[in-house]
Amino acid sequence: LELKRMSVSKDYRGRGISKALCGEVLRFARARGYGAVVLSTSMVQVAAQQLYEGQGFRKVGAFSPSLLGSLLCFQIFHYRCDLPGH
């Protein structure tokens, strides 16, 4: 299952909403028999990286999205959370 574009309005950040949403995605995936949840986030989204790592995701890869990205050393990180029993 791929988690795409999870976002919480700036007015509501810091209230545990992202953690709750991420937890719900993991429960949804487990209940439906998925073996893993994957996602991508950019190197500048440090809070997102910390959230995902705290939820059990591990970084499994990185790439630059374009030639300009390569020149600027900008990377997109791939994360994966394997679900128990699969």
C-alpha positions, 0 to 999 in steps of 0.5 A: 500500500502506498501512502501519498501526500499526507498533510495536516494544515499548519493551524493543526500541526503539533496535536498528534493528528499526523501520528493518528493518521499514519497509525490509521493507515497502518491499521487499514493496511494490516486489516486488508492483508497488505505486507507493507506500506511505502511512501516517499518524502523529501530531504527537507521534510525532517518532521515527516521523516521523524514521524515515519521513523517513529511509526516503524518506517525505515529508509530504503532508498533515495534519489534526485528527482531531476538533473537540477535536483542532482546539482542541488544535492536535493533528494527524495527518500523512500520509506517502507514499513513491513507489516507483521505476519507477511 
